[in-house]
């Protein structure tokens, strides 16, 4: 899942070297939180107008996680 998020984000940003993803350990409910870090200049590209791109990223990630019976959440930092 981490690689999928990195691939999606790298396709959106100009500074691909600044893209990094950290995954927290599952919490009590089994939810894994992924933290996406991008350069400050690329933050708007990842979030999109009214958060539409960020919502689409979260939707794709949830769908992928559902295929492997995992619960996830994506935070963009």
C-alpha distances in whole Angstrom, upper triangle without the diagonal:
4,5,5,6,9,10,11,12,14,16,17,19,22,21,18,19,18,15,13,10,11,9,12,13,14,17,20,18,15,13,10,11,9,12,12,15,17,21,23,25,21,21,23,21,17,19,22,25,25,21,21,18,16,17,15,12,12,13,10,7,10,11,7,7,11,11,10,12,10,11,9,11,11,14,15,17
4,5,5,6,9,10,11,12,15,16,17,19,18,15,15,15,11,9,6,8,7,11,13,14,17,20,19,16,14,11,10,8,10,9,12,14,18,21,22,19,19,21,19,16,18,21,24,25,21,21,18,16,17,16,12,13,15,13,9,12,14,11,11,14,15,13,15,13,13,11,12,10,13,13,15
4,5,5,6,9,10,10,12,15,16,18,17,13,14,15,11,10,8,11,11,15,16,18,21,24,23,20,18,14,14,11,12,11,13,15,18,21,22,19,19,21,19,16,19,21,25,26,22,21,18,17,18,17,13,14,16,13,11,14,15,12,12,16,15,14,17,15,16,14,15,13,15,15,17
4,5,5,6,9,10,11,13,15,18,17,14,16,16,12,12,10,13,13,16,18,18,21,24,23,20,17,14,14,11,13,11,14,15,18,21,22,18,18,20,17,15,17,19,22,23,20,18,15,14,15,13,10,11,13,9,8,11,12,9,10,14,13,13,16,14,15,13,14,12,14,15,17
4,5,5,6,8,10,11,13,16,15,13,14,13,10,9,7,10,11,14,17,17,20,23,22,19,16,13,12,9,10,8,11,12,15,18,19,15,15,17,15,11,14,16,20,20,17,16,13,11,13,12,8,9,11,9,7,11,12,10,11,15,15,15,17,15,15,12,11,9,11,11,13
4,6,5,6,9,10,11,13,12,9,11,10,7,7,7,10,12,15,18,19,22,26,25,22,19,16,14,10,11,8,10,10,13,16,17,14,14,17,14,12,15,17,21,22,18,18,15,13,16,14,11,13,15,13,11,15,16,14,15,18,18,18,20,18,18,15,14,12,13,12,14
4,6,5,6,9,10,13,13,10,12,13,9,10,10,14,15,19,21,22,25,28,27,24,21,18,17,14,14,11,13,12,15,18,18,15,16,17,14,12,16,17,21,22,19,18,14,14,16,14,11,14,15,12,11,15,16,13,15,18,18,18,21,19,20,17,17,14,16,15,17
4,6,5,7,9,13,13,11,14,13,10,11,11,15,16,19,22,22,25,28,26,24,21,18,17,13,14,11,12,12,15,17,17,13,14,15,12,9,12,14,17,19,16,14,11,11,13,10,8,11,12,9,10,13,14,12,15,17,18,18,21,19,19,16,15,12,14,13,15
4,5,5,6,10,10,8,11,10,7,9,10,13,15,18,21,22,25,28,27,24,21,18,16,13,12,8,9,8,11,13,13,10,10,12,9,7,10,12,16,17,14,14,10,10,13,12,9,11,14,12,12,15,16,15,17,20,20,21,23,21,20,17,15,12,12,10,12
4,5,6,8,8,5,8,9,7,9,11,15,17,21,24,25,27,31,30,27,24,21,19,15,14,11,11,9,11,14,14,10,12,14,11,10,13,15,18,20,18,17,13,14,16,15,12,15,17,15,15,18,19,18,19,23,23,23,25,23,23,20,19,15,16,13,15
4,6,8,10,8,12,12,10,13,14,18,20,23,26,27,30,33,31,29,26,23,21,18,17,14,14,12,14,16,15,11,13,14,10,10,13,14,17,20,17,16,12,13,16,14,12,15,17,14,15,19,19,18,20,23,23,24,26,24,24,21,20,17,18,15,17
4,7,9,9,12,12,10,13,15,18,20,23,27,27,29,33,31,29,26,23,21,17,16,13,13,10,12,13,12,8,10,10,6,6,10,10,14,16,14,13,10,11,14,12,11,14,16,14,15,19,19,19,21,24,24,25,27,25,24,21,19,16,16,13,15
4,6,6,10,9,8,12,14,18,20,23,27,28,30,33,32,30,27,24,21,18,16,12,11,8,8,10,9,6,8,9,6,7,11,11,15,18,15,15,12,13,16,15,13,17,19,17,18,21,22,21,23,26,27,27,29,27,26,23,21,17,16,13,14
4,6,9,9,10,14,16,20,23,26,30,31,33,37,36,34,30,27,25,21,19,15,13,10,9,11,9,7,10,11,9,11,14,14,17,20,19,19,16,16,20,19,17,20,23,21,21,25,26,25,27,30,30,31,33,30,30,26,24,21,20,16,17
4,5,6,7,11,14,18,21,24,28,30,32,35,35,32,29,26,23,20,17,14,11,8,7,10,9,7,11,13,11,12,15,16,20,22,20,21,17,18,21,21,18,21,24,22,22,25,27,25,26,30,30,30,32,30,29,26,24,20,19,16,15
4,5,6,9,12,16,19,22,25,27,30,33,33,30,27,24,22,18,16,12,11,8,9,12,12,10,12,14,12,12,16,17,21,23,20,21,17,17,20,19,17,19,22,20,19,23,24,22,24,27,27,27,29,27,27,23,22,19,18,15,15
4,6,8,12,15,18,21,25,27,29,33,33,30,28,24,22,18,16,13,11,9,9,13,13,12,14,17,15,15,18,20,24,26,23,24,20,20,23,22,19,21,24,22,21,25,26,24,25,29,29,28,30,28,28,24,23,20,19,16,16
4,6,10,13,16,19,23,25,27,31,31,29,26,22,19,16,13,10,7,5,6,9,10,9,11,14,13,13,16,18,21,23,21,22,18,17,21,21,18,20,23,22,20,23,25,24,24,28,29,28,30,27,26,22,21,17,16,13,12
4,7,10,14,17,20,22,24,28,28,25,22,19,16,13,11,7,6,5,7,11,12,10,11,14,12,11,14,16,20,22,18,19,16,15,18,18,14,16,19,18,16,20,22,20,20,24,25,24,26,23,22,19,18,14,13,11,11
4,7,10,13,17,19,21,25,25,22,20,16,14,10,8,6,5,7,10,13,15,13,13,16,15,13,16,19,22,23,20,21,18,16,19,19,15,16,19,18,16,19,21,19,19,23,23,22,24,21,20,17,16,13,12,10,10
4,7,10,13,15,18,21,21,19,16,12,10,7,6,5,6,9,12,15,17,15,14,17,17,13,16,19,22,23,19,20,17,15,17,17,13,14,17,16,13,16,18,16,16,19,20,19,20,17,17,13,12,10,10,9,10
4,7,10,13,15,19,19,16,14,10,8,6,5,7,8,12,15,17,20,18,17,20,20,16,18,21,25,25,21,22,20,17,19,19,16,15,18,18,14,16,19,17,16,19,21,19,20,16,16,12,12,10,10,11,11
4,7,9,11,15,15,13,11,7,6,4,6,9,11,15,18,20,23,21,19,22,22,18,19,23,26,25,22,23,20,17,19,19,16,14,17,17,13,14,17,15,13,17,18,16,17,13,12,10,10,9,10,12,13
4,6,8,12,13,11,9,6,5,6,8,12,14,17,21,22,25,23,21,24,24,21,21,25,28,27,23,24,23,19,20,21,18,16,19,19,15,16,19,18,15,18,20,17,17,13,12,10,10,11,11,14,14
4,6,10,11,9,8,6,8,9,12,15,17,21,24,26,29,27,25,28,28,24,25,28,31,30,26,27,25,22,23,24,21,18,21,21,17,17,20,18,15,17,19,17,16,12,12,11,12,13,14,17,18
4,7,7,5,5,5,7,10,13,16,19,23,26,28,31,28,26,29,28,25,25,28,31,29,26,26,25,22,22,23,20,17,19,19,16,15,18,17,13,15,17,15,13,10,9,9,10,13,14,18,19
4,5,5,6,7,9,12,14,18,21,24,28,29,32,30,27,29,30,26,25,29,31,29,26,27,26,23,22,24,21,18,20,21,18,16,19,19,16,17,20,17,15,12,10,10,11,14,15,19,19
4,6,8,10,12,16,18,22,25,28,31,32,35,33,30,32,33,29,28,32,34,31,28,29,29,25,24,26,24,21,22,23,20,18,21,21,17,18,21,19,16,13,12,13,14,17,18,22,23
4,6,9,11,15,18,21,24,28,31,32,35,32,29,31,31,28,27,30,32,29,26,27,27,23,22,24,22,18,19,21,18,15,18,18,15,15,18,16,13,11,9,10,12,16,17,21,23
4,6,10,13,16,19,23,26,29,31,33,31,28,30,30,26,26,29,31,29,26,26,26,22,21,22,20,17,18,19,16,14,16,16,12,13,15,13,10,8,6,8,11,14,16,20,22
4,6,10,13,16,19,23,26,27,30,27,25,26,26,23,22,25,27,26,22,23,22,19,18,19,17,14,15,16,13,11,14,14,10,12,15,13,11,7,5,5,7,10,13,16,18
4,6,10,13,16,19,23,24,27,24,22,25,24,20,21,24,26,25,21,22,21,17,17,18,15,13,15,15,11,11,14,13,10,12,15,13,12,8,6,5,6,9,11,14,16
4,6,10,13,16,20,21,24,21,19,21,21,17,17,21,23,22,19,20,18,15,15,17,14,11,14,15,11,11,15,14,12,14,17,16,15,11,9,6,5,6,7,11,12
4,6,10,13,17,18,21,18,16,19,18,15,15,19,22,21,17,18,16,13,14,15,12,10,13,13,10,11,14,13,12,15,17,16,16,12,11,7,6,5,6,8,10
4,6,10,13,15,17,15,13,16,16,13,14,17,20,20,16,18,16,12,14,16,12,12,15,15,12,14,17,16,15,18,20,19,20,16,14,11,9,6,5,6,7
4,7,10,12,14,12,10,13,13,10,11,15,18,18,15,16,13,11,13,14,11,11,15,14,12,15,17,16,16,19,21,20,21,18,17,13,11,7,6,5,6
4,7,9,12,10,9,12,13,10,12,15,18,19,16,18,15,13,16,17,14,14,18,18,16,18,21,20,20,23,25,24,25,22,20,16,14,11,9,6,5
4,6,8,6,6,10,10,8,11,14,17,18,15,17,14,13,16,17,14,16,19,18,17,20,22,21,22,25,26,26,27,24,23,19,17,13,11,8,7
4,5,5,6,10,10,10,12,15,18,19,17,19,16,15,19,20,17,19,22,22,21,24,26,25,26,29,30,30,31,28,27,23,21,17,15,11,9
4,5,5,8,10,10,11,14,16,17,16,18,16,15,19,20,18,20,23,23,22,25,27,27,27,30,32,32,33,30,28,24,21,18,15,11,9
4,6,7,8,10,12,13,15,17,16,18,16,16,19,20,18,21,24,24,23,26,28,28,29,32,33,33,35,32,30,26,23,20,17,14,12
4,6,5,7,9,10,13,15,14,15,12,12,16,17,15,17,20,20,20,23,25,24,25,28,29,30,31,29,27,23,21,17,15,11,11
4,5,5,6,8,11,13,11,13,11,10,14,15,13,15,18,19,18,21,23,23,24,27,28,29,30,27,25,21,18,14,12,8,8
4,5,5,6,8,10,9,11,9,10,13,14,14,16,18,19,19,22,24,24,25,28,29,30,31,28,26,23,20,16,14,11,12
4,6,5,9,11,10,10,8,9,12,12,12,15,17,17,18,20,22,22,24,26,27,28,30,27,25,22,19,16,15,12,13
4,6,9,11,8,9,6,6,10,10,9,11,14,14,14,17,19,19,20,23,24,25,26,23,22,18,16,12,11,8,10
4,7,8,5,7,5,5,8,9,9,11,13,14,15,17,19,20,21,23,25,26,26,24,22,18,15,12,11,8,10
4,6,5,6,5,7,9,10,11,13,14,15,17,19,20,21,23,25,26,28,29,26,24,21,18,15,14,12,14
4,5,6,7,9,11,12,13,15,16,18,19,21,22,24,25,27,29,30,31,29,26,23,20,18,17,15,17
4,6,8,9,9,12,14,14,15,18,19,20,22,24,25,26,28,30,30,28,25,22,19,17,16,14,16
4,6,5,6,9,10,11,12,14,15,16,18,20,21,22,25,26,26,24,21,19,15,13,12,11,13
4,5,5,6,9,10,10,12,14,15,17,18,20,21,23,25,25,23,21,19,16,14,14,13,16
4,5,5,6,9,10,11,12,14,15,17,18,20,22,23,24,22,20,17,15,12,13,11,14
4,5,5,6,9,10,11,12,14,15,16,18,20,22,22,20,18,14,12,9,9,8,11
4,5,5,6,9,10,11,12,14,15,16,19,20,20,18,16,14,11,10,11,11,14
4,5,5,6,9,10,11,12,14,15,17,19,20,18,16,14,13,11,13,13,16
4,5,5,6,9,10,11,12,14,16,17,18,16,15,12,10,8,10,10,14
4,6,5,6,9,10,10,12,14,16,16,14,12,9,7,6,9,10,14
4,5,5,6,9,10,11,13,15,15,14,12,10,10,10,12,14,17
4,6,5,6,9,10,11,13,14,13,13,11,11,10,14,15,18
4,5,5,6,9,10,11,12,10,10,8,8,8,11,13,16
4,5,5,6,9,10,10,8,7,6,7,9,12,15,18
4,5,5,7,9,10,10,10,10,11,12,16,18,21
4,5,5,7,9,9,10,10,12,12,16,18,21
4,5,5,6,5,6,7,10,11,15,17,20
4,5,5,6,7,9,12,14,18,20,23
4,6,8,10,12,15,16,20,22,26
4,6,9,11,14,16,20,22,25
4,7,10,14,16,20,23,25
4,6,10,13,16,19,22
4,7,10,14,17,20
4,7,10,13,16
4,7,10,13
4,7,10
4,6
4
